[in-house]
Amino acid sequence: MKEKLEKYLKENYVKEDKPFLFGNVVRAKNRYLDEEADIECSSINSIDSFIDNNFDDNSFRNLLFKYIDDRNLKDSDVYNKVNLDRRLFSKIRCNDNYKPSKDTVILLSLSLELSIDELDKLLNSANYSLSNNSISDLIIKFCFLNNIYSINTINEYLYSHKCKTLN
């Protein structure tokens, strides 16, 4: 599996992933389709209509508890599996405006054994994402793509690449 991880890192690590502007067209990489696209700036006529068409009111808290309910899990099953503090989990449960750390979102995703798409949605709902210019993010992405949900295994991969471990 370590060789597979090394190959994945070599193929996917991007030092810089910034859109660039050419005239009134933005050339940007679509994270979901992994392809580039031209976006005409003038095609967005109204900021209000853009917001109306794109606003996602799924909060982190709502999405997390939807995933927990979908899997018929108890809260204690989720936070105990990844050694999250019960009080931290209670803050998430009780406060819709609570903003967890990126590591907390990843740990909860591991506990729930989310798919890579579900992980992306949960991270996005908390205003985070996994980047292709971060070795640790690529390792996390690799693990979710390969259904590796063991914190010990993931921490071993992170540590072997001199990255900050989870927990």
SVG drawing of the C-alpha trace seen along z (x, -y; Angstrom):
<svg xmlns="http://www.w3.org/2000/svg" viewBox="-32 -42 41 44">
<polyline fill="none" stroke="black" stroke-width="0.4" points="0.0,0.0 2.9,-2.4 4.1,-2.0 0.6,-2.8 0.6,-5.9 4.0,-7.0 2.8,-6.6 -0.4,-8.5 1.6,-11.4 3.9,-11.6 0.9,-11.6 -1.2,-14.2 1.0,-16.6 0.7,-20.0 3.0,-22.8 0.7,-25.6 -3.0,-25.4 -4.1,-29.0 -6.7,-30.2 -5.4,-32.8 -7.2,-35.6 -6.9,-36.2 -9.0,-39.2 -12.4,-38.6 -12.0,-34.8 -10.8,-32.9 -9.0,-29.7 -9.6,-27.5 -9.3,-23.9 -12.6,-22.2 -11.7,-20.3 -14.6,-17.8 -14.1,-16.9 -10.3,-17.4 -10.3,-19.3 -9.8,-22.9 -12.6,-25.2 -12.9,-28.7 -15.4,-30.8 -16.5,-34.1 -16.6,-36.8 -19.3,-38.7 -21.7,-35.7 -22.4,-36.6 -24.7,-39.5 -26.0,-39.9 -24.3,-39.1 -27.7,-38.5 -28.7,-35.9 -25.3,-34.3 -25.7,-34.0 -29.3,-32.7 -28.3,-30.1 -25.2,-28.9 -25.9,-29.3 -25.9,-26.1 -27.6,-26.4 -26.4,-23.0 -24.5,-23.8 -21.7,-21.6 -23.7,-20.6 -26.8,-19.6 -24.7,-17.6 -22.7,-15.8 -25.8,-14.7 -27.5,-13.7 -24.5,-11.4 -24.7,-10.0 -28.4,-9.4 -28.0,-7.8 -25.6,-5.3 -27.8,-4.7 -25.0,-5.5 -25.1,-7.0 -23.1,-10.2 -20.9,-8.3 -20.0,-5.7 -18.8,-8.5 -16.7,-10.5 -15.3,-7.6 -14.1,-5.8 -11.7,-8.7 -11.0,-9.7 -12.7,-13.1 -13.6,-14.8 -17.3,-14.5 -17.4,-18.2 -16.2,-19.1 -18.8,-16.9 -21.4,-18.5 -20.4,-22.0 -20.9,-20.8 -24.3,-19.2 -25.6,-22.3 -24.1,-25.3 -25.1,-25.6 -22.4,-28.3 -19.6,-26.3 -16.7,-26.1 -14.6,-22.9 -11.0,-22.6 -10.1,-20.9 -8.6,-18.0 -11.8,-17.6 -13.8,-17.4 -11.4,-14.8 -11.5,-12.8 -15.3,-12.8 -15.3,-11.7 -12.9,-8.9 -15.2,-7.8 -18.2,-7.8 -16.1,-6.1 -17.4,-8.6 -16.8,-8.4 -14.4,-10.9 -17.4,-12.9 -19.1,-12.9 -15.8,-14.0 -15.5,-16.9 -19.1,-18.0 -18.5,-17.9 -15.2,-19.8 -16.8,-22.4 -19.7,-22.9 -17.1,-23.9 -15.2,-26.1 -12.3,-23.7 -11.0,-21.6 -8.3,-19.1 -5.6,-20.6 -3.3,-19.0 -0.4,-21.2 -0.4,-19.7 1.3,-16.4 -0.8,-15.8 -4.1,-16.6 -3.1,-14.2 -2.4,-11.5 -5.8,-12.0 -7.4,-12.0 -5.5,-8.8 -6.7,-7.1 -10.4,-7.9 -10.1,-6.8 -8.7,-3.5 -11.1,-3.1 -8.4,-3.4 -10.1,-4.7 -7.7,-3.6 -6.3,-6.7 -3.1,-4.7 -2.4,-3.8 -3.1,-7.3 -0.9,-8.8 1.8,-6.4 1.6,-7.6 1.6,-11.3 4.5,-10.8 6.6,-8.9 6.2,-12.0 7.0,-14.4 3.5,-15.8 1.5,-16.7 -0.5,-13.7 -4.2,-13.6 -5.1,-13.8"/>
</svg>
